[in-house]
């Protein structure tokens, strides 16, 4: 008699997919909340590592990473200088737009009233299973299953 153990690889991959989306959601919520609470501009920026930028950077000099594949940072502006509030990192992950044809590269800015400068969808695929974080212009994020294309 033989006994087969199920593969947990798919379960682990789905958990990692969910962790990335939950970290993005936490970053968006912190950025919006900070903008409202402190009455300042707050920037959500793709980042590769916490060491890639220095706090106190001039607005013109603050260059974000190409896309959100390895992390995101929340920056607060004061006197035309940006300071890093929080950084989230995850294993290298492909994060695309809703259509699934290109990586998400946008920087999001939240104003003191909580509004963002645009709407955006961060879409993470695992096989044909999609999990997305959708942000509307009012600045409210929501997680959606099968919202985007894989």
BELRA-V306128 format. One record per run of one state. SS is the DSSP state (2 for helix, 1 for strand, 0 for the rest). FROM is the first residue (numbers start at 1). TO is the last residue. Records with the same first field share a line. If there is no record, write none. Layout:
SS = FROM-TO, FROM-TO
This chain:
0 = 1-8, 39-41, 47-49, 53-56, 59-70, 79-80, 90-94, 97-102, 104-107, 111-115, 117-119, 127-128, 136-140, 146-150
2 = 9-38, 50-52
1 = 42-46, 57-58, 71-78, 81-89, 95-96, 103-103, 108-110, 116-116, 120-126, 129-135, 141-145
